[in-house]
Amino acid sequence: MFKFLVLIAIGFVVLALFRASQRTLGRPPSSTRENKVEDMVKCAHCGVNLPRSEAIYSGRDFFCTLEHKQLGRK
């Protein structure tokens, strides 16, 4: 009876490993995924660096918040 339970446990482990390998086959390897690199800009008021897409552009300067935009360049 004990051997039968061990065989069932081994079967579940093999099944779990098989399912895990099937899930990873559907994903592209991490080295082929496109890593998007974004330019960093510096806030003209406080000097903090942030991605260009999150910055607030005003004239020739970038700002991190609307408050810093209103306060202007330091």
Distance bins in CASP14 RR format, pairs under 12 A and 6 or more apart:
PFRMAT RR
TARGET T0000
AUTHOR 0000-0000-0000
RMODE 2
METHOD distances of the structure
MODEL  1
1 7 0 0 0 0 0 1 0 0 0 0 0
1 8 0 0 0 0 0 1 0 0 0 0 0
2 8 0 0 0 0 0 1 0 0 0 0 0
2 9 0 0 0 0 0 1 0 0 0 0 0
3 9 0 0 0 0 0 1 0 0 0 0 0
3 10 0 0 0 0 0 1 0 0 0 0 0
4 10 0 0 0 0 0 1 0 0 0 0 0
4 11 0 0 0 0 0 1 0 0 0 0 0
5 11 0 0 0 0 0 1 0 0 0 0 0
5 12 0 0 0 0 0 1 0 0 0 0 0
6 12 0 0 0 0 0 1 0 0 0 0 0
6 13 0 0 0 0 0 1 0 0 0 0 0
7 13 0 0 0 0 0 1 0 0 0 0 0
7 14 0 0 0 0 0 1 0 0 0 0 0
8 14 0 0 0 0 0 1 0 0 0 0 0
8 15 0 0 0 0 0 1 0 0 0 0 0
9 15 0 0 0 0 0 1 0 0 0 0 0
9 16 0 0 0 0 0 1 0 0 0 0 0
10 16 0 0 0 0 0 1 0 0 0 0 0
10 17 0 0 0 0 0 1 0 0 0 0 0
11 17 0 0 0 0 1 0 0 0 0 0 0
11 18 0 0 0 0 1 0 0 0 0 0 0
11 19 0 0 0 0 0 1 0 0 0 0 0
12 18 0 0 0 0 0 1 0 0 0 0 0
12 19 0 0 0 0 0 1 0 0 0 0 0
13 19 0 0 0 0 0 1 0 0 0 0 0
13 20 0 0 0 0 0 1 0 0 0 0 0
14 20 0 0 0 0 0 1 0 0 0 0 0
14 21 0 0 0 0 0 1 0 0 0 0 0
15 21 0 0 0 0 0 1 0 0 0 0 0
15 22 0 0 0 0 0 1 0 0 0 0 0
16 22 0 0 0 0 0 1 0 0 0 0 0
16 23 0 0 0 0 0 1 0 0 0 0 0
17 23 0 0 0 0 0 1 0 0 0 0 0
17 24 0 0 0 0 0 1 0 0 0 0 0
18 24 0 0 0 0 0 1 0 0 0 0 0
18 25 0 0 0 0 0 1 0 0 0 0 0
19 25 0 0 0 0 0 1 0 0 0 0 0
20 26 0 0 0 0 0 1 0 0 0 0 0
20 27 0 0 0 0 0 1 0 0 0 0 0
21 27 0 0 0 0 0 1 0 0 0 0 0
24 30 0 0 0 0 0 1 0 0 0 0 0
27 33 0 0 0 0 1 0 0 0 0 0 0
28 34 0 0 0 0 1 0 0 0 0 0 0
36 51 0 0 0 0 0 1 0 0 0 0 0
36 52 0 0 0 0 0 1 0 0 0 0 0
36 53 0 0 0 0 0 1 0 0 0 0 0
37 51 0 0 0 0 0 1 0 0 0 0 0
37 52 0 0 0 0 0 1 0 0 0 0 0
37 53 0 0 0 0 0 1 0 0 0 0 0
38 49 0 0 0 0 0 1 0 0 0 0 0
38 50 0 0 0 0 1 0 0 0 0 0 0
38 51 1 0 1 0 0 0 0 0 0 0 0
38 52 1 0 0 1 0 0 0 0 0 0 0
38 53 1 0 0 1 0 0 0 0 0 0 0
38 54 0 0 0 0 1 0 0 0 0 0 0
38 55 0 0 0 0 0 1 0 0 0 0 0
39 49 0 0 0 0 0 1 0 0 0 0 0
39 50 0 0 0 0 0 1 0 0 0 0 0
39 51 1 0 0 1 0 0 0 0 0 0 0
39 52 1 0 1 0 0 0 0 0 0 0 0
39 53 0 0 0 0 1 0 0 0 0 0 0
39 54 0 0 0 0 0 1 0 0 0 0 0
39 55 0 0 0 0 1 0 0 0 0 0 0
39 62 0 0 0 0 0 1 0 0 0 0 0
40 47 0 0 0 0 0 1 0 0 0 0 0
40 48 0 0 0 0 0 1 0 0 0 0 0
40 49 1 0 1 0 0 0 0 0 0 0 0
40 50 1 0 0 1 0 0 0 0 0 0 0
40 51 1 0 0 1 0 0 0 0 0 0 0
40 52 1 0 0 1 0 0 0 0 0 0 0
40 53 0 0 0 0 0 1 0 0 0 0 0
40 54 0 0 0 0 1 0 0 0 0 0 0
40 55 0 0 0 0 1 0 0 0 0 0 0
40 62 0 0 0 0 1 0 0 0 0 0 0
40 64 0 0 0 0 0 1 0 0 0 0 0
41 47 0 0 0 0 1 0 0 0 0 0 0
41 48 0 0 0 0 1 0 0 0 0 0 0
41 49 1 0 0 1 0 0 0 0 0 0 0
41 50 1 0 0 1 0 0 0 0 0 0 0
41 51 1 0 0 1 0 0 0 0 0 0 0
41 52 1 0 1 0 0 0 0 0 0 0 0
41 53 0 0 0 0 1 0 0 0 0 0 0
41 54 0 0 0 0 1 0 0 0 0 0 0
41 55 1 0 1 0 0 0 0 0 0 0 0
41 56 0 0 0 0 0 1 0 0 0 0 0
41 57 0 0 0 0 1 0 0 0 0 0 0
41 58 0 0 0 0 0 1 0 0 0 0 0
41 60 0 0 0 0 0 1 0 0 0 0 0
41 61 0 0 0 0 1 0 0 0 0 0 0
41 62 1 0 1 0 0 0 0 0 0 0 0
41 63 0 0 0 0 1 0 0 0 0 0 0
41 64 0 0 0 0 1 0 0 0 0 0 0
42 48 1 0 0 1 0 0 0 0 0 0 0
42 49 1 0 1 0 0 0 0 0 0 0 0
42 50 0 0 0 0 1 0 0 0 0 0 0
42 51 0 0 0 0 0 1 0 0 0 0 0
42 52 0 0 0 0 0 1 0 0 0 0 0
42 55 0 0 0 0 1 0 0 0 0 0 0
42 61 0 0 0 0 1 0 0 0 0 0 0
42 62 1 0 0 1 0 0 0 0 0 0 0
42 63 0 0 0 0 1 0 0 0 0 0 0
42 64 0 0 0 0 1 0 0 0 0 0 0
42 68 0 0 0 0 0 1 0 0 0 0 0
42 73 0 0 0 0 0 1 0 0 0 0 0
42 74 0 0 0 0 0 1 0 0 0 0 0
43 49 1 0 0 1 0 0 0 0 0 0 0
43 50 1 0 0 1 0 0 0 0 0 0 0
43 51 0 0 0 0 0 1 0 0 0 0 0
43 52 0 0 0 0 0 1 0 0 0 0 0
43 54 0 0 0 0 0 1 0 0 0 0 0
43 55 1 0 0 1 0 0 0 0 0 0 0
43 56 0 0 0 0 1 0 0 0 0 0 0
43 57 0 0 0 0 0 1 0 0 0 0 0
43 58 0 0 0 0 0 1 0 0 0 0 0
43 61 0 0 0 0 1 0 0 0 0 0 0
43 62 1 0 0 1 0 0 0 0 0 0 0
43 63 1 0 1 0 0 0 0 0 0 0 0
43 64 1 0 1 0 0 0 0 0 0 0 0
43 65 0 0 0 0 1 0 0 0 0 0 0
43 66 0 0 0 0 0 1 0 0 0 0 0
43 67 0 0 0 0 0 1 0 0 0 0 0
43 68 1 0 1 0 0 0 0 0 0 0 0
43 69 0 0 0 0 1 0 0 0 0 0 0
43 71 0 0 0 0 0 1 0 0 0 0 0
43 72 0 0 0 0 1 0 0 0 0 0 0
43 73 0 0 0 0 1 0 0 0 0 0 0
43 74 0 0 0 0 1 0 0 0 0 0 0
44 50 0 0 0 0 0 1 0 0 0 0 0
44 55 0 0 0 0 1 0 0 0 0 0 0
44 56 0 0 0 0 0 1 0 0 0 0 0
44 57 0 0 0 0 0 1 0 0 0 0 0
44 58 0 0 0 0 1 0 0 0 0 0 0
44 59 0 0 0 0 1 0 0 0 0 0 0
44 60 0 0 0 0 1 0 0 0 0 0 0
44 61 1 1 0 0 0 0 0 0 0 0 0
44 62 1 0 0 1 0 0 0 0 0 0 0
44 63 1 0 0 1 0 0 0 0 0 0 0
44 64 0 0 0 0 1 0 0 0 0 0 0
44 65 0 0 0 0 0 1 0 0 0 0 0
44 68 1 0 0 1 0 0 0 0 0 0 0
44 69 0 0 0 0 1 0 0 0 0 0 0
44 71 0 0 0 0 1 0 0 0 0 0 0
44 72 1 0 0 1 0 0 0 0 0 0 0
44 73 1 0 1 0 0 0 0 0 0 0 0
44 74 1 0 0 1 0 0 0 0 0 0 0
45 55 0 0 0 0 0 1 0 0 0 0 0
45 56 0 0 0 0 0 1 0 0 0 0 0
45 58 0 0 0 0 0 1 0 0 0 0 0
45 61 0 0 0 0 1 0 0 0 0 0 0
45 62 0 0 0 0 1 0 0 0 0 0 0
45 63 1 0 1 0 0 0 0 0 0 0 0
45 64 1 0 0 1 0 0 0 0 0 0 0
45 65 0 0 0 0 1 0 0 0 0 0 0
45 66 0 0 0 0 0 1 0 0 0 0 0
45 67 0 0 0 0 1 0 0 0 0 0 0
45 68 1 1 0 0 0 0 0 0 0 0 0
45 69 1 0 0 1 0 0 0 0 0 0 0
45 70 0 0 0 0 1 0 0 0 0 0 0
45 71 1 0 1 0 0 0 0 0 0 0 0
45 72 1 0 1 0 0 0 0 0 0 0 0
45 73 1 0 0 1 0 0 0 0 0 0 0
45 74 1 0 1 0 0 0 0 0 0 0 0
46 61 0 0 0 0 0 1 0 0 0 0 0
46 62 0 0 0 0 0 1 0 0 0 0 0
46 63 0 0 0 0 1 0 0 0 0 0 0
46 64 1 0 0 1 0 0 0 0 0 0 0
46 65 0 0 0 0 1 0 0 0 0 0 0
46 67 0 0 0 0 0 1 0 0 0 0 0
46 68 1 0 0 1 0 0 0 0 0 0 0
46 69 0 0 0 0 0 1 0 0 0 0 0
46 71 0 0 0 0 1 0 0 0 0 0 0
46 72 0 0 0 0 0 1 0 0 0 0 0
46 73 0 0 0 0 0 1 0 0 0 0 0
46 74 1 0 0 1 0 0 0 0 0 0 0
47 55 0 0 0 0 0 1 0 0 0 0 0
47 61 0 0 0 0 0 1 0 0 0 0 0
47 62 0 0 0 0 1 0 0 0 0 0 0
47 63 0 0 0 0 1 0 0 0 0 0 0
47 64 1 0 0 1 0 0 0 0 0 0 0
47 65 0 0 0 0 0 1 0 0 0 0 0
47 68 0 0 0 0 1 0 0 0 0 0 0
47 72 0 0 0 0 0 1 0 0 0 0 0
47 73 0 0 0 0 0 1 0 0 0 0 0
47 74 0 0 0 0 1 0 0 0 0 0 0
48 54 0 0 0 0 0 1 0 0 0 0 0
48 55 0 0 0 0 1 0 0 0 0 0 0
48 62 0 0 0 0 0 1 0 0 0 0 0
48 63 0 0 0 0 1 0 0 0 0 0 0
48 64 1 0 1 0 0 0 0 0 0 0 0
48 65 0 0 0 0 1 0 0 0 0 0 0
48 68 0 0 0 0 1 0 0 0 0 0 0
48 74 0 0 0 0 0 1 0 0 0 0 0
49 55 0 0 0 0 1 0 0 0 0 0 0
49 62 0 0 0 0 1 0 0 0 0 0 0
49 64 0 0 0 0 1 0 0 0 0 0 0
50 56 0 0 0 0 1 0 0 0 0 0 0
50 57 0 0 0 0 0 1 0 0 0 0 0
50 62 1 0 0 1 0 0 0 0 0 0 0
50 63 0 0 0 0 1 0 0 0 0 0 0
50 64 1 0 1 0 0 0 0 0 0 0 0
50 65 0 0 0 0 1 0 0 0 0 0 0
50 68 0 0 0 0 0 1 0 0 0 0 0
51 62 0 0 0 0 0 1 0 0 0 0 0
51 64 0 0 0 0 0 1 0 0 0 0 0
52 62 1 0 0 1 0 0 0 0 0 0 0
52 63 0 0 0 0 0 1 0 0 0 0 0
52 64 0 0 0 0 0 1 0 0 0 0 0
53 62 0 0 0 0 0 1 0 0 0 0 0
54 62 0 0 0 0 1 0 0 0 0 0 0
54 63 0 0 0 0 0 1 0 0 0 0 0
54 64 1 0 0 1 0 0 0 0 0 0 0
54 65 0 0 0 0 0 1 0 0 0 0 0
55 61 0 0 0 0 1 0 0 0 0 0 0
55 62 1 0 1 0 0 0 0 0 0 0 0
55 63 1 0 0 1 0 0 0 0 0 0 0
55 64 1 0 0 1 0 0 0 0 0 0 0
55 65 0 0 0 0 1 0 0 0 0 0 0
55 66 0 0 0 0 0 1 0 0 0 0 0
55 68 0 0 0 0 0 1 0 0 0 0 0
55 69 0 0 0 0 1 0 0 0 0 0 0
56 62 1 0 0 1 0 0 0 0 0 0 0
56 63 1 0 1 0 0 0 0 0 0 0 0
56 64 1 0 0 1 0 0 0 0 0 0 0
56 65 1 0 0 1 0 0 0 0 0 0 0
56 66 1 0 0 1 0 0 0 0 0 0 0
56 67 0 0 0 0 0 1 0 0 0 0 0
56 68 0 0 0 0 1 0 0 0 0 0 0
56 69 1 0 1 0 0 0 0 0 0 0 0
56 70 0 0 0 0 0 1 0 0 0 0 0
56 72 0 0 0 0 0 1 0 0 0 0 0
57 63 1 0 0 1 0 0 0 0 0 0 0
57 64 0 0 0 0 0 1 0 0 0 0 0
57 69 0 0 0 0 1 0 0 0 0 0 0
58 64 0 0 0 0 0 1 0 0 0 0 0
58 65 0 0 0 0 0 1 0 0 0 0 0
58 66 0 0 0 0 1 0 0 0 0 0 0
58 68 0 0 0 0 1 0 0 0 0 0 0
58 69 1 0 1 0 0 0 0 0 0 0 0
58 70 0 0 0 0 1 0 0 0 0 0 0
58 71 0 0 0 0 0 1 0 0 0 0 0
58 72 0 0 0 0 1 0 0 0 0 0 0
58 73 0 0 0 0 1 0 0 0 0 0 0
59 69 0 0 0 0 0 1 0 0 0 0 0
59 72 0 0 0 0 0 1 0 0 0 0 0
59 73 0 0 0 0 0 1 0 0 0 0 0
60 72 0 0 0 0 0 1 0 0 0 0 0
60 73 0 0 0 0 1 0 0 0 0 0 0
61 68 0 0 0 0 1 0 0 0 0 0 0
61 69 0 0 0 0 1 0 0 0 0 0 0
61 71 0 0 0 0 0 1 0 0 0 0 0
61 72 1 0 0 1 0 0 0 0 0 0 0
61 73 1 0 1 0 0 0 0 0 0 0 0
61 74 0 0 0 0 0 1 0 0 0 0 0
62 68 0 0 0 0 1 0 0 0 0 0 0
62 69 0 0 0 0 1 0 0 0 0 0 0
62 72 0 0 0 0 0 1 0 0 0 0 0
62 73 0 0 0 0 0 1 0 0 0 0 0
63 69 1 0 1 0 0 0 0 0 0 0 0
63 70 0 0 0 0 1 0 0 0 0 0 0
63 71 0 0 0 0 1 0 0 0 0 0 0
63 72 1 0 0 1 0 0 0 0 0 0 0
63 73 0 0 0 0 1 0 0 0 0 0 0
63 74 0 0 0 0 0 1 0 0 0 0 0
64 71 0 0 0 0 0 1 0 0 0 0 0
64 72 0 0 0 0 0 1 0 0 0 0 0
65 71 0 0 0 0 1 0 0 0 0 0 0
65 72 0 0 0 0 0 1 0 0 0 0 0
66 72 0 0 0 0 0 1 0 0 0 0 0
68 74 0 0 0 0 1 0 0 0 0 0 0
END
